Amino acid sequence: MTRIPHETSGEPNPLLALSLDQLKRRTSMKWRTYPEDVLPLWVAEMDVPLAEPVVRAVTDALRRGDTGYPAGTAYAEALAAFAAKRWGWDGLAVERTAVVPDVMLGVVEMLKLVTGHGDPVVVNPPVYPPFYRFVAHLDRQVVEAPLGADGRIDLGVLEETFQRVAGGGRRAAYLLCSPHNPTGTVHTAEELSAVAALAERYGVRVVADEIHAPLVLGGAEFVPYLSVPGAECGLSLMSASKAWNLAGLKAALALAGPGAAADFGRLPEEVGHGPSHIGVIAHTAALLDGTAWLDALLTGLDENRRLLTGLLAEQLPAVRHRPGEATYLAWLDCRALGLGDDPAETFLHRGRVALTSGIPFGTGGAGHARLNLATSPELIREGVRRMAAALEED
Ligand SMILES: Cc1ncc(COP(=O)(O)O)c(C=O)c1O
């Protein structure tokens, strides 16, 4: 298996392309939730122009009037080729994939296949808040198995939780976030194999949300859950939406391991009605032809991550931050600032900078805030300046 780590692509850094004035003309959630004077460094949208191959594929489709319903397996084939090249994984079986509207609705559909009403779904807080909301909406019960103090899966806690929730043969699932949002932790092959062994031992079904997989920064390696030994009964969700900023072009892929084929076969046909055909075209183009752009983005994100570390050390030394190995999100431990459970409130009201509150991330979220690094270095400097200003005496 050969892996191609991200490398200098010769493409310009897309994080440097847009001015604040251009960004303010955007109408999406990041730019329209807060008043004009607030600098938005919160929801996971990126301040980048789209990769040129994506723009071309979508505009060509629009010119053709090719705006009907999605068909075929082009998205899955593109992901299989990307997975082989990028992660050295040749095992993505196109026949065990399905296009779903987006990752979270895909998670819901996978959980429907392997659990029933009221069944437990284990998560590792602090974790992406919609994990709580979508699971609750599905009428499943969220059970927490917190990450360890090192930000990694605590296998002892996970085992104890599996034993407790799946004891007596009760159906249960584990919603794994890989890489992990908000800590940026990249789970290793050893950790994932241990997860698979525990899942097998206790009869817990693993649903892996791998949306951040292409966003692994230099030095770490993403390991697809379905590629590890013992994960045959697993299910996974992947998408080009985070890495290429395509959340508004709805599409994602659900994948099943060979041992989950029978469950996967029960996925209702109606689910395939949700994704957008234009979304499928955009995601497919990103995976096939957007790797040079992705590499330039990853290089820029690496620089931003280092910039943030330096700025925090200078201006907010009490904020603790362990730079993540993946995602474009920085998880900031602000407990030493004395701002209470929700420091993002103070940064917003006194500093006019919007971060994501740590509280909805579950246990371990209080006193924390999440900062979105997918912007220009200039706006990161301005964001940290505003955070520091929020702490100044009147
Ligand atoms: C871990 C994780 N899963 C899912 C999503 C949302 O994906 P989608 O818009 O495809 O539902 C996000 C968005 O930030 C995320 O971080």
Ligand as a Chemical Component Dictionary entry (heavy atoms), coordinates in Angstrom:
data_LIG
# 
_chem_comp.id                   LIG 
_chem_comp.type                 NON-POLYMER 
_chem_comp.pdbx_formal_charge   0 
_chem_comp.three_letter_code    LIG 
# 
loop_
_chem_comp_atom.comp_id 
_chem_comp_atom.atom_id 
_chem_comp_atom.alt_atom_id 
_chem_comp_atom.type_symbol 
_chem_comp_atom.charge 
_chem_comp_atom.model_Cartn_x 
_chem_comp_atom.model_Cartn_y 
_chem_comp_atom.model_Cartn_z 
_chem_comp_atom.pdbx_ordinal 
LIG C1 C1 C 0 -18.103 15.438 12.246 1  
LIG C2 C2 C 0 -19.081 16.082 11.313 2  
LIG N1 N1 N 0 -20.064 15.349 10.774 3  
LIG C3 C3 C 0 -20.974 15.895 9.940  4  
LIG C4 C4 C 0 -20.923 17.224 9.604  5  
LIG C5 C5 C 0 -21.992 17.781 8.713  6  
LIG O1 O1 O 0 -21.944 17.168 7.494  7  
LIG P1 P1 P 0 -23.161 17.260 6.481  8  
LIG O2 O2 O 0 -23.357 18.726 6.190  9  
LIG O3 O3 O 0 -22.726 16.474 5.288  10 
LIG O4 O4 O 0 -24.320 16.647 7.201  11 
LIG C6 C6 C 0 -19.907 18.025 10.128 12 
LIG C7 C7 C 0 -19.863 19.444 9.794  13 
LIG O5 O5 O 0 -19.072 20.207 10.248 14 
LIG C8 C8 C 0 -18.966 17.446 11.000 15 
LIG O6 O6 O 0 -17.986 18.167 11.536 16 
# 
loop_
_chem_comp_bond.comp_id 
_chem_comp_bond.atom_id_1 
_chem_comp_bond.atom_id_2 
_chem_comp_bond.value_order 
_chem_comp_bond.pdbx_ordinal 
LIG C1 C2 SING 1  
LIG C2 N1 SING 2  
LIG C2 C8 DOUB 3  
LIG N1 C3 DOUB 4  
LIG C3 C4 SING 5  
LIG C4 C5 SING 6  
LIG C4 C6 DOUB 7  
LIG C5 O1 SING 8  
LIG O1 P1 SING 9  
LIG P1 O2 DOUB 10 
LIG P1 O3 SING 11 
LIG P1 O4 SING 12 
LIG C6 C7 SING 13 
LIG C6 C8 SING 14 
LIG C7 O5 DOUB 15 
LIG C8 O6 SING 16 
# 
